[in-house]
Amino acid sequence: MDDELKELYQEIILDHGKHPRNFGELAGASHEADGYNPLCGDKIHIYLKLSPNGLIEEAGFEGKGCAISIASASIMSEILKGKSVADGKALMEAFLTMVKGEEDEPEDVDEDALDHLRVMSGVSQFPMRVKCATLAWHTFSAAADGDNDATTE
């Protein structure tokens, strides 16, 4: 990755960290869950409003954490809107693969959404920050499954 692209990605992460999108309680949420990373203290609460046919109509979050954690939740909340829960989970798997620095990206994933998530790809160079970046995604998955807790170990 060239230096200009790295700088752009850092600016996007900082913007989402300082000005998170969809931050705050989501009135009428049908699903929600708490996530906690005891290693660094990041806490997140994910709200989802799911349609009867399983589409994510709205996604929001509250919480406190580092810029990576908040930026990841902010970007995720934008990307999930309008997607099915199954598509959201497929994106989650692709995201986890990317931030862990693994080679094989899953197929059948929304490439436009995945392109937006690539801003977080640099996290793979900092293994201690991977849990910061993935906390919101694990919490989304727990909320979608009706589980109220996504505490990481």
C-alpha positions in Angstrom: 0.0 0.0 0.0 1.5 3.3 -1.0 2.0 6.2 1.5 -0.8 8.4 0.0 -3.4 5.6 0.4 -2.2 4.9 3.9 -2.6 8.6 4.8 -6.1 8.7 3.2 -7.1 5.6 5.2 -5.8 7.1 8.4 -7.8 10.3 7.8 -11.0 8.3 7.2 -10.5 6.4 10.4 -9.8 9.6 12.4 -12.9 11.2 10.9 -15.1 8.3 11.8 -13.5 8.1 15.3 -14.1 11.8 16.0 -17.4 12.1 14.2 -19.0 8.7 14.3 -22.0 8.1 12.1 -25.2 6.5 13.6 -24.0 7.2 17.1 -26.7 7.1 19.8 -29.6 5.1 20.9 -31.7 3.8 18.1 -35.4 4.1 18.9 -37.4 1.1 18.0 -34.4 -1.2 17.8 -35.5 -4.9 17.5 -32.2 -6.3 18.4 -29.3 -5.1 20.5 -26.2 -6.4 22.3 -23.3 -5.2 24.4 -19.7 -5.8 23.5 -16.7 -5.4 25.8 -13.0 -5.9 25.2 -11.4 -6.5 28.7 -7.9 -6.2 27.2 -8.3 -2.5 26.4 -11.6 -1.5 28.0 -13.5 -0.7 24.8 -17.3 -1.0 25.3 -19.9 -0.9 22.6 -23.7 -1.3 22.4 -25.1 -2.2 19.0 -28.7 -1.5 18.0 -30.3 -3.1 15.0 -33.7 -2.5 13.5 -34.5 -5.6 11.5 -37.4 -6.0 9.1 -39.6 -9.1 9.3 -37.8 -10.6 6.3 -34.3 -10.1 7.9 -33.1 -6.9 6.3 -31.2 -4.5 8.4 -33.3 -1.3 8.2 -31.1 0.7 10.6 -28.0 0.2 12.7 -26.6 2.3 15.4 -24.3 2.2 18.4 -23.1 3.8 21.6 -20.0 3.2 23.5 -16.5 4.3 24.4 -13.2 3.2 23.0 -10.2 4.0 21.0 -10.4 5.6 17.5 -10.2 2.3 15.8 -13.0 0.8 17.8 -15.3 3.7 17.2 -14.4 4.1 13.6 -15.0 0.4 12.9 -18.5 0.7 14.5 -19.3 3.8 12.6 -18.2 2.4 9.2 -20.0 -0.9 10.0 -23.2 0.9 10.9 -23.2 2.7 7.5 -22.4 -0.5 5.5 -25.0 -2.8 7.1 -28.1 -0.6 6.3 -30.2 -2.3 3.6 -28.3 -5.6 3.8 -29.7 -8.9 4.9 -28.3 -10.3 8.2 -26.7 -13.1 6.1 -24.9 -10.6 3.9 -23.9 -8.7 7.0 -22.3 -11.8 8.5 -20.6 -12.6 5.2 -19.1 -9.1 5.3 -18.1 -9.7 8.9 -16.2 -12.8 7.9 -14.4 -10.9 5.1 -13.6 -8.1 7.5 -12.2 -10.5 10.1 -10.0 -12.1 7.4 -8.8 -8.7 6.2 -7.8 -7.3 9.6 -6.2 -10.5 10.7 -4.0 -10.3 7.6 -5.1 -13.6 6.2 -4.7 -14.2 2.5 -8.0 -15.8 1.4 -10.9 -13.4 1.2 -14.3 -15.0 1.1 -16.2 -15.1 -2.1 -19.7 -13.9 -2.7 -19.3 -10.7 -0.7 -20.5 -7.2 -1.7 -17.3 -5.9 -3.2 -18.4 -2.2 -2.9 -19.0 -2.7 0.9 -15.7 -4.5 1.2 -13.9 -1.7 -0.6 -15.2 0.7 2.1 -13.9 -1.6 4.8 -10.4 -1.7 3.4 -9.6 1.5 5.3 -9.2 -0.7 8.3 -6.8 -3.2 6.6 -3.8 -1.6 8.2 -4.9 -2.9 11.5 -3.4 -6.3 10.5 0.0 -4.8 11.1 -0.9 -4.2 14.8 -2.2 -7.6 16.2 -3.1 -6.0 19.6 -5.6 -3.7 17.8 -7.4 -6.4 15.9 -9.9 -6.9 18.8 -10.5 -3.1 18.8 -11.5 -3.2 15.1 -13.6 -6.4 15.4 -15.5 -5.7 18.6 -18.4 -4.0 16.8 -18.7 -6.8 14.3 -18.8 -9.5 16.9 -21.4 -7.4 18.8 -23.5 -7.0 15.6 -23.4 -10.8 15.1 -24.5 -11.4 18.7 -27.4 -8.8 18.3 -28.5 -10.3 15.1 -28.6 -13.8 16.7 -30.6 -12.5 19.7 -27.6 -12.9 22.1 -27.1 -9.8 24.3 -23.4 -10.2 25.1 -20.4 -10.2 22.9 -17.6 -9.9 25.4 -14.2 -10.9 23.9 -11.6 -12.9 25.7 
